[in-house]
Amino acid sequence: MYLSHPVRRMRDEPRDGESVALVVEPTAEPTDGADGTEDTADADDAVAAAVADLGGTVERPLPFGALLVSIPQEGVGSLCARDDIARIETADTLGYGIDEG
């Protein structure tokens, strides 16, 4: 799993009471959906459930099978420990702010 430097720092030293916007990419490969588009629903659902269990929310799906999520920093370590995630980066690093809608 790839973790950006800020994510590794939050995993190791989370700030109590602060949330973070992350771009999370599940490991599952997209499959062709019925309408010819890529379908990552199963992988997205598993990650969304994990994010919700950690007190976070999925803000929206992103291109290339990633999700924009908001999660308390205290939950970053648990999210990083999952084996069904390929990549976690901060949304600000990639230019996907939660307020961009």
URVENQUI-V414430 format. One record per helix or strand of 2 or more residues. SS is the DSSP state (h for helix, s for strand). FROM is the first residue (numbers start at 0). TO is the last residue. Records with the same first field share a line. If there is no record, write none. Layout:
BEGIN
SS->FROM-TO ; FROM-TO
END
This chain:
BEGIN
s->1-2 ; 18-25 ; 30-31 ; 37-38 ; 56-60 ; 65-71 ; 84-89
h->4-11 ; 40-52 ; 62-64 ; 72-79 ; 90-93 ; 97-99
END
